[in-house]
Amino acid sequence: MLAPSWLHPAGAAGGRRHHRAPGRIRRAALFRPYRLDTGRYPTTELGLGALVNRPANEPKWNGPYLRKDVPLDPWGKAYVYKQPGERSDYDILSFGKDGQPGGTGENADITNH
């Protein structure tokens, strides 16, 4: 199982909320156990919840892969997950404090790129 700290943006330490942006979401070994078990990454439709709850029709799932529920971003909003991603196998992003794409400062997007 992975600890949910993998989704803390760079600059956020120990689960404290730091409203720093722009930043990067640490990818670490986020989906490695899921992919090793199932042979693929979760689809966009399954989302990050597939790390915690067995998806329907996924017989090789051997999770949960997180000890707790999927964490929220530093502003209390759900992360956005896309598979395939625009620049990698998958994208994980937060739209910042304002929850809208783009922006600067605290409103800047935080991604895994």
URJO-V185235 format. One record per residue. N is the residue number from 1. RES is the residue in three letters. PHI is phi in whole degrees, -180 to 180 (999 if undefined). NEAR is the number of other C-alpha atoms within 12 Angstrom. Layout:
BEGIN
N:RES:PHI:NEAR  N:RES:PHI:NEAR
END
This chain:
BEGIN
1:MET:999:21  2:LEU:-99:24  3:ALA:-76:22  4:PRO:-71:30  5:SER:-66:31  6:TRP:-62:30  7:LEU:-96:42  8:HIS:-73:38  9:PRO:-61:39  10:ALA:-53:29  11:GLY:102:22  12:ALA:-96:25  13:ALA:-121:17  14:GLY:59:15  15:GLY:80:19  16:ARG:-71:18  17:ARG:-90:22  18:HIS:-112:22  19:HIS:-94:28  20:ARG:-103:28  21:ALA:-153:31  22:PRO:-72:28  23:GLY:-155:30  24:ARG:-128:28  25:ILE:-88:34  26:ARG:-71:25  27:ARG:-82:25  28:ALA:42:19  29:ALA:-109:19  30:LEU:-46:32  31:PHE:-107:39  32:ARG:-55:22  33:PRO:-62:25  34:TYR:-61:33  35:ARG:-66:23  36:LEU:-62:18  37:ASP:-72:21  38:THR:-100:23  39:GLY:87:16  40:ARG:-160:20  41:TYR:-84:32  42:PRO:-61:36  43:THR:-73:25  44:THR:-57:20  45:GLU:-64:16  46:LEU:-71:21  47:GLY:67:26  48:LEU:-67:36  49:GLY:-60:29  50:ALA:-66:33  51:LEU:-79:37  52:VAL:-112:27  53:ASN:-118:23  54:ARG:-61:24  55:PRO:-70:24  56:ALA:-61:13  57:ASN:61:10  58:GLU:-125:22  59:PRO:-66:13  60:LYS:-91:18  61:TRP:-61:26  62:ASN:-130:22  63:GLY:-85:27  64:PRO:-75:26  65:TYR:-98:30  66:LEU:-125:29  67:ARG:-76:17  68:LYS:-132:18  69:ASP:-62:21  70:VAL:-60:30  71:PRO:-70:28  72:LEU:-90:28  73:ASP:-71:39  74:PRO:-61:36  75:TRP:-106:28  76:GLY:81:20  77:LYS:-108:18  78:ALA:-70:23  79:TYR:-70:32  80:VAL:-97:33  81:TYR:-122:33  82:LYS:-133:25  83:GLN:-142:23  84:PRO:-76:18  85:GLY:-86:20  86:GLU:-77:15  87:ARG:-126:13  88:SER:-157:16  89:ASP:-61:23  90:TYR:-153:26  91:ASP:-121:32  92:ILE:-126:37  93:LEU:-147:39  94:SER:-121:42  95:PHE:-89:34  96:GLY:77:36  97:LYS:-59:29  98:ASP:-82:23  99:GLY:72:24  100:GLN:-116:18  101:PRO:-58:17  102:GLY:83:20  103:GLY:103:18  104:THR:-132:20  105:GLY:58:17  106:GLU:-66:23  107:ASN:-91:23  108:ALA:-70:25  109:ASP:-68:34  110:ILE:-118:41  111:THR:-131:34  112:ASN:-95:31  113:HIS:-90:22
END
